[in-house]
């Protein structure tokens, strides 16, 4: 569980950081309209409305926690810079070494509880840009006020849908830039939250789709494997059916050769058997083997005895004369023509 919590925390922080970067980039590319509210020092009071890139103008005042008056609608979607009178702030000069220029913001934050009655968390504060005081020194003016002073203004501007609110303290000297003491992202912070939530939703959806794709791939792979096995079985059955005849005998070329080999004697065996059974006074001049039939032609002193001798052999059967036996005066003996059936090697002659 601790591992899951750690992963979740890392994931949340990462999405928040990405959302912050996205919002900052968008805000940099698409700069919001800037509206400035300057606290008036005339008897009418209230705030003067100024806009750098809009013709909106007029006066507004804060009443019962709300800004009312002319130009209130121009605050919607704008960055508001609220300039309050210097009488609302405690102003303190601060002298520092010149080398502290780069760290002035941190130094002011660290010493705010010494320079003012409030701590850094209880106050809104800022300082003017440092000026050279000579002798290796710089001076700056700190403006600070209780945080409760700024909160009503921020809440009222947030209600008008300002994208961000910055509060400035009017400089005591005329012509000097106001001192920024506070800044808060209004609707932008909400947008960061939405962007972060949307990013988490997108990543979770992507993870879910990846899981579904993996499951689908597994199921589909199993289905296709089973189907391939079925097709292979059917193909094997068809091949076997093509090889076997109606009686179930193998009729493939290899099986036919093996059958022929088992059913037909080799020529050398036929020659060997004939040389064994034929008498010495018999001479074979022609020998023909056609399938399981053998025909011999030659000369002998006793042709009828050849039929009996071949019938007695286990390699021949149904011996007979396939042509008349003749005798020529120039030949010593009778010319015979005998035909017999070859017995299969694995078959015993009856």
N, C-alpha and C positions, 0 to 999 in steps of 0.2 A: 504493500500500500504506500509506503514511503517513496518507493521508486516511481509509482504512478503519480503521486502528488508532486514530486520534483519535476517530472516530465511535463505535467500540466502547467506548473508555474513557469517553466522555461518557455513553453509554448505561448502562454499568455503574455509574458514579457516581450517575446519576439514579435508577436502580432501588434502589440502596443507600440513598439519601436518603429515597426514598418509603417503603421498607420500615422504616427507622428511625422515621419519623413514624408509620407505622401501628402498629408495636409499642408506641411510646410512648403513643399514644392508647389502645390496648387496655389497656395496663398502668395508665393513669390511670383509665380507666372501670372496669376490673375489677382492683381492688387485691388483690395476693396476700396470703396469710396471713403474718403476721410472727412469727417465732420468734427468741427471744433466748437466746444461750448466754453465760453469765457465768462467767468463771473463778473458781472457789471459792478462798477463802483459808484454808479449814479443813484439818485433817489429811487428810480423805478425798480432797482434791484433785479434779481433773476439772472439769467444767462443769455448772452448774445450768441446767436447761432451763426457760425461761419463755415463755409464749405469751400475747399480748395478747387474741386472739379465739378461743382454744381452751383446753379444760381440760387439755391435755397438760402434763405436768410430769415431773420425774425428773432423773437425772444421766447424763452422758455423759463419755467420756474418749477421748482420741486414742491409739490403739495401732496400731503398724505401719502408719501412714498412713491409718487408718480410724477413724471415730467409731463407737463401740459403746456400748450401754447403753439404758436406758429412753427411749422417745420418739423413737428414731431415725427411725421411719416418718413422724413428723409433719413432718420436714424436706422430704419430697418435695413439690414445688410451692410451697414457702414461700420468703419472703425471710428470710434468716438474718442476724442482727446478732450478731457475735461480739465480746464484750468481754474483752480480755486485761488482765492485771494491769499496773500502771504500772511494775513492775520490769523488764518486757521492753522498755521504751522509754527513750530518752534525752530528758529534759525540759529545755527551755531557755526562760527568759523572754526576751521581746523587747519593747523599747520603741520606739514609732514616733510620728511627728507625727499629730495628730488627723485631718488631712485625708487620711491614708493609709487610713482605714477602708474605703473602697469598693474599694481595690486590695490588701487585705491578703493574699488568696490568692496573687496574682501576686508580691507582695514576698517572701512566705515561700518560694515556689518558687525565686525568683531567688537567695535568700540561704541556701538549705538546705546547700549545700556549705561555706559559711563557718561556719554554726552547728553542723554535725554532721560526722562523719568521712566521710559518704557524699554522693554527688551525687544530683540529683533522680531520675535513672534507676535508682539503686541502692537507693533507700530508699522506704519508705512513711511518710508524714508527714501531719500536720494541725496545726491550732491551735485554741485556744479562742476563743470570741467576744471581741472586744476590750472592754476596760473602761477607763473614764476614769481617768487617773492625775493629772489636774490639770496646770495650766501648759501647756495645748495639747498634751498627750501622751496616748497610749493604751498599754496593755500587753496582751500576749497570751502564752500559753504554748504552745510548740511541742513536739509529741511526735513522735519519729522512731525508726525501727528499720530494720535491713537488710531488704530485700525477701525474702530467704531465710527470714526469721522468719515471714512471712505465707503463703508459698506452700504449705507442708504443710496448713495449715488450709483454704485455698481449695480445694485439690485434693480433700481428704477430703469437704468439703461438696458440691462439684460431683458427686462420685460418688454422693451421696445425692439427686441431682437437685434441688438448690436452684435456684430461679429467679434469685436474685442473692445476693451475699455482701458484707456490709459489716463491716469490722474497726474496732473502737474501742479506744482506750487508756483504761483507767480513770483518772479524775481523781485526783490525789494528795489533794485535799481532799474530805472527805465532803460529800455533798449537791451536788456540782458535776457537771454533765452530762459524760459521757465524750466523748473527742475522737475524731472519725472520722478515720482515717488512710488508709483504703483502701476501694474499692468496685469490684466487678466484676459484670457481668451474666453469669450462668451459662447457664442454658438459654435465657434471653431472647436472648443473642447468637446462639445457634443458631437460634432462631426468626426473628431478623432475616435470617439467611442464607437460611433456607427461604422466608421471605416474598419476599426479593429474587429468589431463584431462581424461585419461582412466578410472580412478576410478569414476569420475563423470558420465561418459558415462555408466559404468557398473551399478551404482546405479540408474541412470535414466531409464536404460533398465529394471532393476529389478522392479522399481516402475511401469513402463508401463505394464510389464508382469503381475504384481499383479493386476493392475486395469483391464486388459483384462480378467484375470482369474475370478475376482469378477463379471464382467459383464457377462462372459460366464456362471458362476455358477447361476447368477440370471435368465438369459434367459433359461438355461437348466432346472432350478428348476421350472420356470413358465410353460415350455412346459410339463414337467413330471407331474406337478400338474393338468394341463388341461387334459392330457392323462389319468391320474388316474381317474379324474371325469368322463370322457367319458366311461372308462371301467366299473366303478361302475354303471353308468346309463345303460349300455348294460347288465351287470350282473343282475341288478334289473329287467330289462325287460324280460330277459330269465327266471328268477325265477318266475315272474308273469305269463309268458306264460306256464310254467310247472304246475303252480297251477290251471290255468283256462282250462276248456274243450273247445270244439269247439263252444259252445253257449255262452262262456264268463263266465260260472259259476265257482265258486271256487271249486277245487277238491283236495285241500290239506287235510291231515288227520284231522287237527283241524276243517277245514270247513265241512268235512264229518261228524265228530262227532256232530258239531253244527246243521247240517242239519238233522241228525238222531234224535237229541234231539228235534228239532222243529217239525219233522214229526211223531214222535212216542211218544205215551203217556206213562207216568211212570206207573209201575205196581201198585203203591199205588193208583193212580187215577182210574185205571181200577177197582180195588177191591172196592174202595169207591163208584163208580158209579153203580157197580153190586149190592152192598148191598142196594143201594137206590131204584133201579128199580125193583128188584126181589121181588115177593110177599112172605109173611111169610110162606106159605106152600111149598116153594121151598128151597131145600138144594143142595148146590154145593159140590160135592165130588172131582172133578178134575178141575184144571185151568191151561191152557197152553197159553203162549203168545209167538208167533214166528213172529218177525218183526212187521208188522202192522196187524197181524191176531190173534184173541183170540178165544180159544175153551174152552167151559165149559161143564162139564158132571155132572149129579146129578139126584135128584128125585124131582118130582113135581106132583101136582094134575091136572094141565092144561098146557101141553107142548106147544100147539099152541099159547097160549097167550104170551109165552116168546119171540117169534119172534116179535110180535107187540110191546111189551114193549121195546125191544132193538132198534127197528127201530125208535121209538119215541125219544130215547136218542140222544143228540148231540155228544156223544162220540163214537157211533157205527153206522155202516152202512152195508147194504146188509147182514142182519142176515139170516141164513138158518140152516137146519139140515144137519150135515155131516155124520150121521149114523141113522138107524131106531130107533124109540122110542119103547121101550119094557116094558112089565109089568111082574113082577115075583110075584108068590103067597106069597113069604116070605117078599116082600117089600111093604111098604105103599106108593103107588103112581107109576107113570111111570118114567122109566129111560130115560132121554133125552140126546141128543148130539147136542149142538148148536155151530155154528161158525159164527163170525162176523168180519168185517173189522174195525180197529180202525181209528177214524178220527184224523187228525193232530190237535195239540193244537190250532194253529192259523187259522185253517180252520173251517168255520161254516158249519155244516151238512145241506144238502138240503133235 
